[in-house]
Amino acid sequence: EEDLLNDVCREVVERWSESQVVDAKEEKEDEVQAIASMMEKQARIVVKPKEVSQEEKQRKAALLAQYANVTDEEEYPFPALLGAQACVGQQLPALFRNTNVEDVLNARKLERELLRDEFQKKKEQDRLQREKDKLAKQERKEKEKKRTQKGERKR
């Protein structure tokens, strides 16, 4: 009976290992099939070129033409400063005013003022609290003094 049991166990283990090998092969084949189908789907996807209407083309051309038409005065607004001797000691006037630096400085200044105000408020609150504590301490001392005087009188 032991021989029969060993044979059955061996057969069960062999079939189990065979099924594992088959399952692994099937999983690999499934993965390969899934990847292949995904690649086929991606290959089928075609990006349609955007159709631009004639009106949009004309609008774009008009904008480009507008920016392309620059007169000599616009292109060179500072003719006196073009020469090398004219540039010495002179700065080119700014075509526009950059307010970024001013905005940042104003924001920092405002923040500092707010912090300063908060600090002053805190300082005032601390001073008031110290005064309250001082008064409370004096009152405790006076009460203690009265209590001790009462105790001395009773003696």
ABEGO torsion letter per residue (X at the ends): XAAAAAAAAAAAAAAAAAAAAAAAAAAAAAAAAAAAAAAAAAAABBBBBBBBBAAAAAAAAAAAAAAABBBAAAABABAAAABAAAABGBBBBBABBBAAAAAAAAAAAAAAAAAAAAAAAAAAAAAAAAAAAAAAAAAAAAAAAAAAAAAAAAX
